[in-house]
Amino acid sequence: MNSSYLIDFEIKGDSRGSLISLESNLNIPFEVKRVYYIFKTQNGVSRGFHAHKNLTQLLICTSGSCKVSTDDGKEKNIYNLSRPDSGLLISNIVWREMFDFSEDCVLMVLASDLYNEGDYIRNYDEFMELIQQ
């Protein structure tokens, strides 16, 4: 199984508009314990630059667009997130960087656990050492 991949969500709606339901362990392949969102990212700013030891995340661009690069030590990918009905699942031990944020970008992140600074790998060389063990 890939360490990062896109998931498409079913859009429900009628003449009033559209709705997407996100449900733990159904269309989200883990129990969601934390939700946060990134917005008003300044032009030219990149974010992320880390991996997680245990955390799984799902990134959904609910408005605007951004790009996400992933690196699992074997494969590097760049994803363009620009649809609220598609999310990028990123498993643990995957380096990620978010960049090229549109001015109206709102990037929502669903996480499999609460915030834990000890779960972060913030140095790329340490990340590479860990995956080569």
Secondary structure, DSSP 4 states (H G I P E B T S, - for coil): --SEEEEE---EEETTEEE----BTTTBSS---EEEEEE-PPTT--EEEEEESS--EEEEEEES-EEEEEE-SS-EEEEEE--TTEEEEE-SS-EEEEE---TT-EEEEEESS---GGGEE--HHHHHHHHT-
